[in-house]
């Protein structure tokens, strides 16, 4: 058993309501996810199995990569560029989201240059 007390991973006073749960698994080919940021969504990622690198940029001044392994938990609030790379073949990543699914992907910033411009204003 590996419990996750989410309050330990959120900034003090941050409220987080889970509206959607999804996961990344059965990794093939490039072993990465699409990088993006959200204008209205906070997320928590839990590495249930395997390893992955998370790419992050919270200020528009450059991406950094952090290696995560089983049981790692990462809080990614809105307006933080993120995505996964270097995922092991056995990686399983659980995602907890503060928004419901939107097939039109409103609230997504998928152009890194646009993200940097928004963050540096």
N, CA, C and O atoms as a GROMACS GRO file, in nm:
protein
  484
    1UNK      N    1   0.085  -0.118   0.000
    1UNK     CA    2   0.000   0.000   0.000
    1UNK      C    3   0.089   0.124   0.000
    1UNK      O    4   0.185   0.132   0.076
    2UNK      N    5   0.054   0.220  -0.087
    2UNK     CA    6   0.127   0.346  -0.095
    2UNK      C    7   0.027   0.461  -0.094
    2UNK      O    8  -0.018   0.505  -0.200
    3UNK      N    9  -0.009   0.511   0.024
    3UNK     CA   10  -0.106   0.621   0.030
    3UNK      C   11  -0.043   0.753  -0.014
    3UNK      O   12   0.077   0.774   0.003
    4UNK      N   13  -0.125   0.841  -0.070
    4UNK     CA   14  -0.079   0.975  -0.108
    4UNK      C   15  -0.166   1.078  -0.037
    4UNK      O   16  -0.284   1.094  -0.069
    5UNK      N   17  -0.108   1.146   0.057
    5UNK     CA   18  -0.176   1.255   0.126
    5UNK      C   19  -0.147   1.381   0.046
    5UNK      O   20  -0.043   1.444   0.064
    6UNK      N   21  -0.239   1.418  -0.044
    6UNK     CA   22  -0.212   1.524  -0.140
    6UNK      C   23  -0.175   1.658  -0.076
    6UNK      O   24  -0.098   1.734  -0.134
    7UNK      N   25  -0.229   1.688   0.041
    7UNK     CA   26  -0.198   1.816   0.104
    7UNK      C   27  -0.048   1.835   0.124
    7UNK      O   28  -0.001   1.948   0.132
    8UNK      N   29   0.028   1.727   0.132
    8UNK     CA   30   0.173   1.736   0.151
    8UNK      C   31   0.243   1.789   0.026
    8UNK      O   32   0.356   1.837   0.035
    9UNK      N   33   0.178   1.780  -0.090
    9UNK     CA   34   0.242   1.816  -0.216
    9UNK      C   35   0.189   1.946  -0.275
    9UNK      O   36   0.240   1.994  -0.376
   10UNK      N   37   0.087   2.004  -0.212
   10UNK     CA   38   0.029   2.128  -0.260
   10UNK      C   39   0.083   2.246  -0.180
   10UNK      O   40   0.118   2.230  -0.062
   11UNK      N   41   0.092   2.362  -0.242
   11UNK     CA   42   0.131   2.481  -0.165
   11UNK      C   43   0.032   2.504  -0.051
   11UNK      O   44  -0.087   2.474  -0.064
   12UNK      N   45   0.081   2.558   0.058
   12UNK     CA   46  -0.004   2.581   0.175
   12UNK      C   47  -0.126   2.665   0.137
   12UNK      O   48  -0.112   2.769   0.073
   13UNK      N   49  -0.242   2.620   0.177
   13UNK     CA   50  -0.365   2.692   0.150
   13UNK      C   51  -0.426   2.664   0.013
   13UNK      O   52  -0.536   2.710  -0.015
   14UNK      N   53  -0.356   2.590  -0.072
   14UNK     CA   54  -0.406   2.560  -0.207
   14UNK      C   55  -0.520   2.460  -0.199
   14UNK      O   56  -0.507   2.355  -0.136
   15UNK      N   57  -0.630   2.491  -0.263
   15UNK     CA   58  -0.742   2.399  -0.270
   15UNK      C   59  -0.734   2.323  -0.402
   15UNK      O   60  -0.700   2.381  -0.505
   16UNK      N   61  -0.764   2.195  -0.399
   16UNK     CA   62  -0.757   2.112  -0.519
   16UNK      C   63  -0.871   2.012  -0.515
   16UNK      O   64  -0.874   1.924  -0.430
   17UNK      N   65  -0.964   2.027  -0.608
   17UNK     CA   66  -1.076   1.935  -0.621
   17UNK      C   67  -1.052   1.849  -0.744
   17UNK      O   68  -1.030   1.901  -0.853
   18UNK      N   69  -1.057   1.719  -0.727
   18UNK     CA   70  -1.034   1.626  -0.838
   18UNK      C   71  -1.165   1.608  -0.915
   18UNK      O   72  -1.265   1.562  -0.860
   19UNK      N   73  -1.162   1.647  -1.044
   19UNK     CA   74  -1.279   1.630  -1.130
   19UNK      C   75  -1.256   1.523  -1.236
   19UNK      O   76  -1.352   1.473  -1.295
   20UNK      N   77  -1.130   1.489  -1.260
   20UNK     CA   78  -1.100   1.389  -1.365
   20UNK      C   79  -0.975   1.313  -1.325
   20UNK      O   80  -0.881   1.369  -1.268
   21UNK      N   81  -0.975   1.184  -1.357
   21UNK     CA   82  -0.860   1.097  -1.334
   21UNK      C   83  -0.828   1.029  -1.467
   21UNK      O   84  -0.917   0.975  -1.533
   22UNK      N   85  -0.700   1.030  -1.505
   22UNK     CA   86  -0.658   0.955  -1.623
   22UNK      C   87  -0.518   0.904  -1.599
   22UNK      O   88  -0.455   0.941  -1.500
   23UNK      N   89  -0.467   0.821  -1.687
   23UNK     CA   90  -0.333   0.766  -1.668
   23UNK      C   91  -0.264   0.747  -1.801
   23UNK      O   92  -0.328   0.732  -1.905
   24UNK      N   93  -0.132   0.748  -1.794
   24UNK     CA   94  -0.045   0.719  -1.909
   24UNK      C   95   0.018   0.584  -1.881
   24UNK      O   96   0.074   0.561  -1.773
   25UNK      N   97   0.008   0.493  -1.978
   25UNK     CA   98   0.062   0.358  -1.962
   25UNK      C   99   0.085   0.296  -2.098
   25UNK      O  100   0.047   0.353  -2.201
   26UNK      N  101   0.148   0.180  -2.100
   26UNK     CA  102   0.172   0.106  -2.223
   26UNK      C  103   0.250   0.192  -2.323
   26UNK      O  104   0.210   0.206  -2.439
   27UNK      N  105   0.359   0.248  -2.276
   27UNK     CA  106   0.440   0.342  -2.354
   27UNK      C  107   0.507   0.272  -2.472
   27UNK      O  108   0.562   0.162  -2.458
   28UNK      N  109   0.501   0.338  -2.587
   28UNK     CA  110   0.565   0.285  -2.708
   28UNK      C  111   0.642   0.397  -2.777
   28UNK      O  112   0.632   0.514  -2.737
   29UNK      N  113   0.716   0.363  -2.877
   29UNK     CA  114   0.784   0.458  -2.967
   29UNK      C  115   0.866   0.561  -2.891
   29UNK      O  116   0.967   0.527  -2.828
   30UNK      N  117   0.824   0.688  -2.897
   30UNK     CA  118   0.907   0.797  -2.845
   30UNK      C  119   0.904   0.810  -2.693
   30UNK      O  120   0.986   0.883  -2.637
   31UNK      N  121   0.816   0.743  -2.626
   31UNK     CA  122   0.807   0.744  -2.479
   31UNK      C  123   0.794   0.885  -2.423
   31UNK      O  124   0.862   0.921  -2.327
   32UNK      N  125   0.704   0.965  -2.485
   32UNK     CA  126   0.684   1.099  -2.434
   32UNK      C  127   0.539   1.141  -2.454
   32UNK      O  128   0.465   1.081  -2.531
   33UNK      N  129   0.501   1.245  -2.381
   33UNK     CA  130   0.367   1.302  -2.396
   33UNK      C  131   0.382   1.441  -2.456
   33UNK      O  132   0.491   1.498  -2.457
   34UNK      N  133   0.274   1.495  -2.507
   34UNK     CA  134   0.279   1.629  -2.565
   34UNK      C  135   0.298   1.734  -2.456
   34UNK      O  136   0.230   1.732  -2.354
   35UNK      N  137   0.389   1.825  -2.480
   35UNK     CA  138   0.413   1.931  -2.382
   35UNK      C  139   0.314   2.045  -2.404
   35UNK      O  140   0.277   2.076  -2.517
   36UNK      N  141   0.271   2.105  -2.293
   36UNK     CA  142   0.171   2.211  -2.298
   36UNK      C  143   0.159   2.276  -2.161
   36UNK      O  144   0.225   2.236  -2.066
   37UNK      N  145   0.073   2.379  -2.153
   37UNK     CA  146   0.035   2.442  -2.027
   37UNK      C  147  -0.116   2.460  -2.029
   37UNK      O  148  -0.179   2.453  -2.135
   38UNK      N  149  -0.174   2.482  -1.912
   38UNK     CA  150  -0.318   2.503  -1.901
   38UNK      C  151  -0.345   2.642  -1.846
   38UNK      O  152  -0.269   2.693  -1.763
   39UNK      N  153  -0.454   2.704  -1.893
   39UNK     CA  154  -0.493   2.834  -1.838
   39UNK      C  155  -0.589   2.819  -1.721
   39UNK      O  156  -0.611   2.914  -1.646
   40UNK      N  157  -0.648   2.700  -1.706
   40UNK     CA  158  -0.752   2.683  -1.605
   40UNK      C  159  -0.749   2.549  -1.532
   40UNK      O  160  -0.846   2.513  -1.465
   41UNK      N  161  -0.642   2.476  -1.544
   41UNK     CA  162  -0.637   2.341  -1.488
   41UNK      C  163  -0.512   2.320  -1.404
   41UNK      O  164  -0.401   2.353  -1.446
   42UNK      N  165  -0.532   2.266  -1.285
   42UNK     CA  166  -0.423   2.221  -1.200
   42UNK      C  167  -0.419   2.069  -1.208
   42UNK      O  168  -0.522   2.005  -1.225
   43UNK      N  169  -0.299   2.012  -1.195
   43UNK     CA  170  -0.286   1.867  -1.202
   43UNK      C  171  -0.187   1.816  -1.097
   43UNK      O  172  -0.095   1.886  -1.055
   44UNK      N  173  -0.209   1.693  -1.057
   44UNK     CA  174  -0.115   1.619  -0.974
   44UNK      C  175  -0.082   1.492  -1.051
   44UNK      O  176  -0.172   1.421  -1.096
   45UNK      N  177   0.047   1.464  -1.065
   45UNK     CA  178   0.091   1.341  -1.133
   45UNK      C  179   0.158   1.250  -1.031
   45UNK      O  180   0.240   1.294  -0.951
   46UNK      N  181   0.122   1.122  -1.036
   46UNK     CA  182   0.179   1.023  -0.946
   46UNK      C  183   0.240   0.913  -1.032
   46UNK      O  184   0.172   0.853  -1.115
   47UNK      N  185   0.369   0.887  -1.012
   47UNK     CA  186   0.436   0.780  -1.085
   47UNK      C  187   0.406   0.650  -1.009
   47UNK      O  188   0.465   0.623  -0.904
   48UNK      N  189   0.315   0.572  -1.064
   48UNK     CA  190   0.276   0.447  -0.998
   48UNK      C  191   0.377   0.337  -1.022
   48UNK      O  192   0.393   0.248  -0.938
   49UNK      N  193   0.445   0.343  -1.136
   49UNK     CA  194   0.541   0.238  -1.171
   49UNK      C  195   0.638   0.293  -1.274
   49UNK      O  196   0.600   0.374  -1.359
   50UNK      N  197   0.762   0.250  -1.267
   50UNK     CA  198   0.861   0.287  -1.368
   50UNK      C  199   0.926   0.422  -1.343
   50UNK      O  200   0.927   0.473  -1.231
   51UNK      N  201   0.979   0.478  -1.452
   51UNK     CA  202   1.050   0.606  -1.446
   51UNK      C  203   1.004   0.695  -1.560
   51UNK      O  204   0.959   0.646  -1.664
   52UNK      N  205   1.018   0.824  -1.540
   52UNK     CA  206   0.988   0.922  -1.645
   52UNK      C  207   1.059   1.052  -1.610
   52UNK      O  208   1.093   1.077  -1.494
   53UNK      N  209   1.080   1.131  -1.711
   53UNK     CA  210   1.132   1.266  -1.690
   53UNK      C  211   1.018   1.362  -1.714
   53UNK      O  212   0.948   1.353  -1.815
   54UNK      N  213   0.998   1.455  -1.622
   54UNK     CA  214   0.898   1.558  -1.643
   54UNK      C  215   0.970   1.686  -1.684
   54UNK      O  216   1.069   1.726  -1.623
   55UNK      N  217   0.919   1.748  -1.788
   55UNK     CA  218   0.972   1.874  -1.838
   55UNK      C  219   0.884   1.984  -1.780
   55UNK      O  220   0.761   1.977  -1.791
   56UNK      N  221   0.945   2.085  -1.718
   56UNK     CA  222   0.870   2.192  -1.652
   56UNK      C  223   0.928   2.328  -1.687
   56UNK      O  224   1.049   2.343  -1.706
   57UNK      N  225   0.842   2.428  -1.694
   57UNK     CA  226   0.883   2.568  -1.703
   57UNK      C  227   0.771   2.648  -1.637
   57UNK      O  228   0.660   2.653  -1.688
   58UNK      N  229   0.801   2.711  -1.524
   58UNK     CA  230   0.698   2.787  -1.454
   58UNK      C  231   0.712   2.938  -1.470
   58UNK      O  232   0.630   3.013  -1.418
   59UNK      N  233   0.817   2.982  -1.541
   59UNK     CA  234   0.837   3.126  -1.552
   59UNK      C  235   0.864   3.175  -1.695
   59UNK      O  236   0.885   3.295  -1.715
   60UNK      N  237   0.865   3.086  -1.793
   60UNK     CA  238   0.888   3.125  -1.931
   60UNK      C  239   1.033   3.154  -1.964
   60UNK      O  240   1.063   3.209  -2.070
   61UNK      N  241   1.123   3.116  -1.874
   61UNK     CA  242   1.265   3.146  -1.895
   61UNK      C  243   1.349   3.023  -1.926
   61UNK      O  244   1.472   3.030  -1.928
   62UNK      N  245   1.283   2.911  -1.950
   62UNK     CA  246   1.357   2.791  -1.987
   62UNK      C  247   1.301   2.666  -1.923
   62UNK      O  248   1.255   2.666  -1.809
   63UNK      N  249   1.305   2.560  -2.001
   63UNK     CA  250   1.255   2.432  -1.953
   63UNK      C  251   1.363   2.360  -1.873
   63UNK      O  252   1.482   2.371  -1.902
   64UNK      N  253   1.319   2.288  -1.771
   64UNK     CA  254   1.410   2.204  -1.694
   64UNK      C  255   1.348   2.066  -1.686
   64UNK      O  256   1.226   2.050  -1.698
   65UNK      N  257   1.431   1.967  -1.667
   65UNK     CA  258   1.384   1.828  -1.663
   65UNK      C  259   1.418   1.768  -1.528
   65UNK      O  260   1.528   1.787  -1.475
   66UNK      N  261   1.322   1.696  -1.473
   66UNK     CA  262   1.341   1.629  -1.344
   66UNK      C  263   1.307   1.482  -1.364
   66UNK      O  264   1.202   1.450  -1.419
   67UNK      N  265   1.396   1.393  -1.318
   67UNK     CA  266   1.372   1.249  -1.328
   67UNK      C  267   1.288   1.204  -1.211
   67UNK      O  268   1.316   1.235  -1.096
   68UNK      N  269   1.183   1.129  -1.242
   68UNK     CA  270   1.091   1.077  -1.140
   68UNK      C  271   1.089   0.926  -1.147
   68UNK      O  272   1.105   0.868  -1.255
   69UNK      N  273   1.069   0.862  -1.034
   69UNK     CA  274   1.055   0.716  -1.031
   69UNK      C  275   0.935   0.679  -0.946
   69UNK      O  276   0.867   0.767  -0.892
   70UNK      N  277   0.910   0.552  -0.934
   70UNK     CA  278   0.792   0.500  -0.864
   70UNK      C  279   0.768   0.572  -0.732
   70UNK      O  280   0.859   0.592  -0.652
   71UNK      N  281   0.642   0.611  -0.712
   71UNK     CA  282   0.590   0.680  -0.593
   71UNK      C  283   0.618   0.830  -0.590
   71UNK      O  284   0.579   0.896  -0.493
   72UNK      N  285   0.684   0.886  -0.690
   72UNK     CA  286   0.704   1.031  -0.693
   72UNK      C  287   0.571   1.099  -0.724
   72UNK      O  288   0.489   1.047  -0.799
   73UNK      N  289   0.550   1.216  -0.663
   73UNK     CA  290   0.429   1.293  -0.683
   73UNK      C  291   0.469   1.436  -0.718
   73UNK      O  292   0.555   1.495  -0.653
   74UNK      N  293   0.404   1.491  -0.822
   74UNK     CA  294   0.438   1.627  -0.868
   74UNK      C  295   0.311   1.709  -0.883
   74UNK      O  296   0.215   1.664  -0.946
   75UNK      N  297   0.310   1.827  -0.826
   75UNK     CA  298   0.201   1.924  -0.839
   75UNK      C  299   0.234   2.015  -0.956
   75UNK      O  300   0.343   2.074  -0.961
   76UNK      N  301   0.142   2.027  -1.052
   76UNK     CA  302   0.161   2.115  -1.167
   76UNK      C  303   0.040   2.208  -1.177
   76UNK      O  304  -0.064   2.168  -1.230
   77UNK      N  305   0.052   2.330  -1.126
   77UNK     CA  306  -0.060   2.424  -1.132
   77UNK      C  307  -0.075   2.484  -1.272
   77UNK      O  308   0.010   2.467  -1.359
   78UNK      N  309  -0.187   2.556  -1.292
   78UNK     CA  310  -0.209   2.622  -1.420
   78UNK      C  311  -0.094   2.716  -1.453
   78UNK      O  312  -0.025   2.764  -1.363
   79UNK      N  313  -0.074   2.741  -1.581
   79UNK     CA  314   0.032   2.826  -1.634
   79UNK      C  315   0.172   2.774  -1.605
   79UNK      O  316   0.266   2.852  -1.592
   80UNK      N  317   0.186   2.641  -1.594
   80UNK     CA  318   0.318   2.578  -1.586
   80UNK      C  319   0.330   2.485  -1.707
   80UNK      O  320   0.249   2.394  -1.724
   81UNK      N  321   0.432   2.509  -1.790
   81UNK     CA  322   0.458   2.424  -1.906
   81UNK      C  323   0.502   2.287  -1.855
   81UNK      O  324   0.585   2.279  -1.764
   82UNK      N  325   0.447   2.179  -1.912
   82UNK     CA  326   0.483   2.046  -1.864
   82UNK      C  327   0.458   1.939  -1.969
   82UNK      O  328   0.384   1.959  -2.065
   83UNK      N  329   0.521   1.827  -1.950
   83UNK     CA  330   0.506   1.709  -2.033
   83UNK      C  331   0.606   1.605  -1.988
   83UNK      O  332   0.698   1.635  -1.911
   84UNK      N  333   0.590   1.484  -2.036
   84UNK     CA  334   0.678   1.376  -1.996
   84UNK      C  335   0.764   1.330  -2.112
   84UNK      O  336   0.722   1.333  -2.228
   85UNK      N  337   0.886   1.289  -2.081
   85UNK     CA  338   0.977   1.230  -2.180
   85UNK      C  339   1.054   1.119  -2.110
   85UNK      O  340   1.047   1.105  -1.988
   86UNK      N  341   1.127   1.041  -2.186
   86UNK     CA  342   1.210   0.936  -2.128
   86UNK      C  343   1.133   0.839  -2.041
   86UNK      O  344   1.186   0.790  -1.941
   87UNK      N  345   1.009   0.810  -2.078
   87UNK     CA  346   0.929   0.718  -1.998
   87UNK      C  347   0.975   0.575  -2.019
   87UNK      O  348   0.993   0.532  -2.133
   88UNK      N  349   0.993   0.502  -1.911
   88UNK     CA  350   1.031   0.361  -1.923
   88UNK      C  351   0.913   0.283  -1.980
   88UNK      O  352   0.798   0.327  -1.969
   89UNK      N  353   0.942   0.169  -2.042
   89UNK     CA  354   0.835   0.089  -2.105
   89UNK      C  355   0.730   0.045  -2.005
   89UNK      O  356   0.614   0.023  -2.042
   90UNK      N  357   0.767   0.031  -1.879
   90UNK     CA  358   0.672  -0.014  -1.778
   90UNK      C  359   0.609   0.103  -1.700
   90UNK      O  360   0.540   0.081  -1.600
   91UNK      N  361   0.632   0.227  -1.745
   91UNK     CA  362   0.582   0.344  -1.671
   91UNK      C  363   0.429   0.348  -1.669
   91UNK      O  364   0.362   0.322  -1.769
   92UNK      N  365   0.377   0.380  -1.552
   92UNK     CA  366   0.235   0.407  -1.534
   92UNK      C  367   0.227   0.537  -1.453
   92UNK      O  368   0.275   0.544  -1.340
   93UNK      N  369   0.166   0.638  -1.513
   93UNK     CA  370   0.156   0.769  -1.449
   93UNK      C  371   0.008   0.802  -1.432
   93UNK      O  372  -0.067   0.807  -1.529
   94UNK      N  373  -0.032   0.824  -1.308
   94UNK     CA  374  -0.169   0.860  -1.275
   94UNK      C  375  -0.178   1.012  -1.272
   94UNK      O  376  -0.093   1.079  -1.212
   95UNK      N  377  -0.281   1.067  -1.336
   95UNK     CA  378  -0.301   1.212  -1.338
   95UNK      C  379  -0.434   1.245  -1.272
   95UNK      O  380  -0.537   1.185  -1.303
   96UNK      N  381  -0.431   1.341  -1.182
   96UNK     CA  382  -0.550   1.392  -1.116
   96UNK      C  383  -0.568   1.536  -1.164
   96UNK      O  384  -0.476   1.617  -1.152
   97UNK      N  385  -0.684   1.568  -1.217
   97UNK     CA  386  -0.707   1.698  -1.279
   97UNK      C  387  -0.819   1.773  -1.209
   97UNK      O  388  -0.914   1.713  -1.159
   98UNK      N  389  -0.807   1.906  -1.207
   98UNK     CA  390  -0.909   1.991  -1.145
   98UNK      C  391  -1.022   2.027  -1.242
   98UNK      O  392  -1.116   2.097  -1.203
   99UNK      N  393  -1.013   1.981  -1.368
   99UNK     CA  394  -1.118   2.013  -1.466
   99UNK      C  395  -1.172   1.885  -1.530
   99UNK      O  396  -1.108   1.780  -1.527
  100UNK      N  397  -1.290   1.897  -1.585
  100UNK     CA  398  -1.348   1.788  -1.661
  100UNK      C  399  -1.286   1.784  -1.800
  100UNK      O  400  -1.228   1.883  -1.844
  101UNK      N  401  -1.298   1.673  -1.869
  101UNK     CA  402  -1.244   1.656  -2.003
  101UNK      C  403  -1.309   1.754  -2.101
  101UNK      O  404  -1.430   1.775  -2.097
  102UNK      N  405  -1.229   1.813  -2.189
  102UNK     CA  406  -1.277   1.905  -2.292
  102UNK      C  407  -1.217   1.864  -2.425
  102UNK      O  408  -1.098   1.884  -2.449
  103UNK      N  409  -1.298   1.806  -2.512
  103UNK     CA  410  -1.248   1.756  -2.640
  103UNK      C  411  -1.195   1.868  -2.730
  103UNK      O  412  -1.116   1.842  -2.820
  104UNK      N  413  -1.236   1.992  -2.706
  104UNK     CA  414  -1.189   2.105  -2.786
  104UNK      C  415  -1.058   2.163  -2.732
  104UNK      O  416  -0.999   2.250  -2.795
  105UNK      N  417  -1.015   2.116  -2.618
  105UNK     CA  418  -0.889   2.155  -2.556
  105UNK      C  419  -0.880   2.306  -2.532
  105UNK      O  420  -0.772   2.365  -2.543
  106UNK      N  421  -0.993   2.368  -2.499
  106UNK     CA  422  -0.990   2.508  -2.459
  106UNK      C  423  -0.909   2.514  -2.330
  106UNK      O  424  -0.917   2.422  -2.248
  107UNK      N  425  -0.835   2.616  -2.312
  107UNK     CA  426  -0.753   2.628  -2.192
  107UNK      C  427  -0.616   2.564  -2.204
  107UNK      O  428  -0.540   2.564  -2.108
  108UNK      N  429  -0.584   2.508  -2.321
  108UNK     CA  430  -0.452   2.450  -2.346
  108UNK      C  431  -0.365   2.551  -2.420
  108UNK      O  432  -0.413   2.616  -2.513
  109UNK      N  433  -0.242   2.563  -2.382
  109UNK     CA  434  -0.141   2.639  -2.456
  109UNK      C  435  -0.042   2.534  -2.506
  109UNK      O  436   0.031   2.475  -2.427
  110UNK      N  437  -0.040   2.510  -2.637
  110UNK     CA  438   0.045   2.405  -2.692
  110UNK      C  439   0.164   2.459  -2.770
  110UNK      O  440   0.245   2.382  -2.822
  111UNK      N  441   0.175   2.590  -2.780
  111UNK     CA  442   0.286   2.655  -2.848
  111UNK      C  443   0.379   2.714  -2.741
  111UNK      O  444   0.340   2.806  -2.668
  112UNK      N  445   0.500   2.661  -2.732
  112UNK     CA  446   0.593   2.704  -2.626
  112UNK      C  447   0.627   2.851  -2.638
  112UNK      O  448   0.641   2.919  -2.536
  113UNK      N  449   0.642   2.903  -2.759
  113UNK     CA  450   0.673   3.044  -2.777
  113UNK      C  451   0.560   3.132  -2.723
  113UNK      O  452   0.586   3.233  -2.657
  114UNK      N  453   0.437   3.094  -2.751
  114UNK     CA  454   0.321   3.168  -2.698
  114UNK      C  455   0.321   3.164  -2.546
  114UNK      O  456   0.293   3.264  -2.480
  115UNK      N  457   0.351   3.047  -2.489
  115UNK     CA  458   0.359   3.033  -2.343
  115UNK      C  459   0.463   3.129  -2.286
  115UNK      O  460   0.436   3.200  -2.189
  116UNK      N  461   0.581   3.132  -2.347
  116UNK     CA  462   0.687   3.220  -2.297
  116UNK      C  463   0.644   3.367  -2.303
  116UNK      O  464   0.673   3.444  -2.212
  117UNK      N  465   0.576   3.405  -2.410
  117UNK     CA  466   0.529   3.543  -2.421
  117UNK      C  467   0.429   3.575  -2.312
  117UNK      O  468   0.435   3.683  -2.254
  118UNK      N  469   0.336   3.484  -2.282
  118UNK     CA  470   0.239   3.506  -2.176
  118UNK      C  471   0.306   3.519  -2.039
  118UNK      O  472   0.267   3.603  -1.959
  119UNK      N  473   0.406   3.436  -2.014
  119UNK     CA  474   0.472   3.435  -1.882
  119UNK      C  475   0.563   3.555  -1.860
  119UNK      O  476   0.587   3.594  -1.746
  120UNK      N  477   0.615   3.613  -1.966
  120UNK     CA  478   0.710   3.723  -1.948
  120UNK      C  479   0.643   3.860  -1.955
  120UNK      O  480   0.711   3.962  -1.947
  121UNK      N  481   0.509   3.863  -1.971
  121UNK     CA  482   0.436   3.991  -1.971
  121UNK      C  483   0.418   4.042  -1.831
  121UNK      O  484   0.359   4.148  -1.811
   0.00000   0.00000   0.00000
